[in-house]
């Protein structure tokens, strides 16, 4: 299925665990509730796709285009999203425990109530992202850009924000207990 065109396809609840979908076009596809655990989705186009409550544990989404995708309540535990484009993506309540989002573009993404414990977001771009009540305990946010992001009530206990940019970020009620804030730019908790 590598490189295939599934744009707009109806794949809700599909069993695609371990599938090789690298480079596939899944733009606008309905993958709600699909099982994609361990799937290879490197460089896949999932722009505007519906992945609500989909299972993507350990999936490889390196360089994938998820711009505008609906990822509400998705399970991305341990997934690799290095360099992925999640511009404007909807990740309400998403499970991203231990996920790699280094160099990912999360500009204007909604991560309200998302669980990002121990996630790696080194040099990630979270410009204008909504992280209201997000759980970022122990996350690696080194060099991340939170320009004008909303971190209201976010839990950043023990997170590493070395060199992160918090310019214009909303920090009301955010918990930075034991966080590493060395070299933080802009607003300081």
PLY file of the C-alpha trace (Angstrom):
ply
format ascii 1.0
element vertex 189
property float x
property float y
property float z
element edge 188
property int vertex1
property int vertex2
end_header
0.00 0.00 0.00
3.08 2.18 -0.02
2.47 5.37 -1.99
-1.18 4.49 -2.79
-3.92 7.09 -3.18
-6.62 6.71 -0.52
-7.63 10.37 -0.49
-11.17 10.78 0.81
-11.47 7.04 1.48
-13.88 5.65 4.06
-11.59 3.60 6.34
-13.27 4.11 9.73
-12.44 1.22 12.06
-10.04 -0.35 9.54
-7.46 -2.88 10.78
-4.18 -1.50 9.42
-1.77 -2.35 12.25
1.78 -2.63 10.92
0.73 -1.54 7.40
3.27 0.11 5.12
1.56 3.35 4.08
4.73 5.38 3.62
4.11 8.19 1.13
0.42 7.27 0.80
-2.16 9.97 0.08
-4.82 9.76 2.80
-5.86 13.41 2.61
-9.43 13.85 3.81
-9.78 10.13 4.55
-12.00 8.91 7.39
-9.80 6.78 9.66
-11.82 7.33 12.84
-11.26 4.44 15.23
-8.82 2.73 12.84
-6.07 0.48 14.19
-2.78 1.78 12.81
-0.54 0.57 15.65
3.05 0.27 14.40
2.09 1.43 10.89
4.66 3.09 8.63
3.18 6.44 7.61
6.44 8.24 6.84
5.84 11.20 4.51
2.15 10.24 4.19
-0.37 12.94 3.38
-3.09 12.92 6.05
-4.09 16.57 5.67
-7.67 17.07 6.80
-8.08 13.38 7.65
-10.37 12.26 10.47
-8.36 10.11 12.89
-10.66 10.55 15.89
-9.89 7.88 18.52
-7.58 6.02 16.12
-4.86 3.74 17.53
-1.36 4.73 16.37
0.85 3.33 19.16
4.43 3.20 17.94
3.47 4.36 14.43
6.10 6.14 12.32
4.73 9.44 11.03
8.11 11.04 10.31
7.59 13.95 7.91
3.86 13.22 7.58
1.41 15.99 6.64
-1.34 16.11 9.28
-2.29 19.75 8.71
-5.89 20.35 9.75
-6.38 16.70 10.72
-8.81 15.70 13.47
-6.79 13.72 16.01
-9.14 14.08 18.97
-8.59 11.33 21.53
-6.10 9.58 19.25
-3.57 7.21 20.82
-0.05 8.12 19.64
1.79 6.55 22.58
5.47 6.26 21.59
4.79 7.36 18.00
7.43 9.11 15.89
6.18 12.42 14.49
9.63 13.91 13.90
9.31 16.77 11.41
5.56 16.19 10.94
3.29 19.06 9.89
0.43 19.35 12.41
-0.49 22.93 11.53
-4.03 23.60 12.74
-4.50 19.97 13.83
-7.13 19.17 16.46
-5.59 17.00 19.21
-8.12 17.40 22.02
-7.37 14.81 24.72
-4.81 13.04 22.53
-2.42 10.54 24.14
1.13 11.47 23.11
2.99 9.84 26.00
6.63 9.41 25.01
5.94 10.52 21.43
8.72 12.17 19.40
7.54 15.51 18.01
10.99 17.02 17.49
11.02 19.62 14.72
7.26 19.17 14.28
5.14 22.14 13.22
2.21 22.50 15.64
1.37 26.09 14.74
-2.27 26.85 15.63
-2.79 23.24 16.82
-5.35 22.56 19.56
-3.79 20.33 22.26
-6.32 21.07 24.99
-6.20 18.30 27.63
-3.58 16.41 25.59
-1.28 14.05 27.48
2.35 14.70 26.51
4.11 13.13 29.50
7.76 12.44 28.63
7.13 13.52 25.03
10.06 14.92 23.05
9.33 18.28 21.39
12.88 19.51 20.79
12.78 22.54 18.47
9.05 22.02 17.85
7.04 25.04 16.67
3.98 25.58 18.89
3.26 29.14 17.78
-0.31 30.08 18.82
-0.98 26.48 19.89
-3.66 25.91 22.53
-2.24 23.74 25.33
-4.90 24.59 27.91
-4.77 21.98 30.69
-2.24 19.91 28.73
-0.20 17.41 30.74
3.50 17.91 29.90
5.16 16.38 32.98
8.77 15.49 32.24
8.47 16.54 28.59
11.58 17.58 26.65
10.76 21.04 25.27
14.32 22.17 24.55
14.32 25.06 22.06
10.57 24.76 21.50
8.74 27.85 20.24
5.65 28.73 22.31
5.21 32.21 20.79
1.75 33.47 21.85
0.76 29.89 22.84
-1.88 29.24 25.48
-0.43 27.23 28.39
-3.20 28.14 30.83
-3.44 25.47 33.56
-0.86 23.28 31.78
1.18 20.90 33.94
4.88 21.27 33.09
6.19 19.72 36.30
9.77 18.56 35.73
9.73 19.52 32.05
12.93 20.66 30.34
12.33 24.03 28.66
15.98 24.94 28.13
16.12 27.72 25.52
12.37 27.61 24.86
10.65 30.77 23.60
7.65 31.76 25.77
7.27 35.23 24.27
3.64 36.32 24.61
2.57 32.93 25.96
-0.37 32.73 28.36
0.88 31.05 31.54
-2.00 31.62 34.00
-2.20 28.75 36.44
0.49 26.72 34.66
2.60 24.52 36.95
6.36 24.77 36.36
7.42 22.97 39.57
10.96 21.56 39.16
10.99 22.55 35.46
14.32 23.49 33.86
13.89 27.07 32.67
17.52 27.77 31.80
17.80 30.23 28.92
14.03 30.64 28.48
13.18 33.58 26.23
10.23 35.91 26.85
7.65 35.36 29.58
9.03 33.64 32.65
6.77 31.80 35.07
0 1
1 2
2 3
3 4
4 5
5 6
6 7
7 8
8 9
9 10
10 11
11 12
12 13
13 14
14 15
15 16
16 17
17 18
18 19
19 20
20 21
21 22
22 23
23 24
24 25
25 26
26 27
27 28
28 29
29 30
30 31
31 32
32 33
33 34
34 35
35 36
36 37
37 38
38 39
39 40
40 41
41 42
42 43
43 44
44 45
45 46
46 47
47 48
48 49
49 50
50 51
51 52
52 53
53 54
54 55
55 56
56 57
57 58
58 59
59 60
60 61
61 62
62 63
63 64
64 65
65 66
66 67
67 68
68 69
69 70
70 71
71 72
72 73
73 74
74 75
75 76
76 77
77 78
78 79
79 80
80 81
81 82
82 83
83 84
84 85
85 86
86 87
87 88
88 89
89 90
90 91
91 92
92 93
93 94
94 95
95 96
96 97
97 98
98 99
99 100
100 101
101 102
102 103
103 104
104 105
105 106
106 107
107 108
108 109
109 110
110 111
111 112
112 113
113 114
114 115
115 116
116 117
117 118
118 119
119 120
120 121
121 122
122 123
123 124
124 125
125 126
126 127
127 128
128 129
129 130
130 131
131 132
132 133
133 134
134 135
135 136
136 137
137 138
138 139
139 140
140 141
141 142
142 143
143 144
144 145
145 146
146 147
147 148
148 149
149 150
150 151
151 152
152 153
153 154
154 155
155 156
156 157
157 158
158 159
159 160
160 161
161 162
162 163
163 164
164 165
165 166
166 167
167 168
168 169
169 170
170 171
171 172
172 173
173 174
174 175
175 176
176 177
177 178
178 179
179 180
180 181
181 182
182 183
183 184
184 185
185 186
186 187
187 188
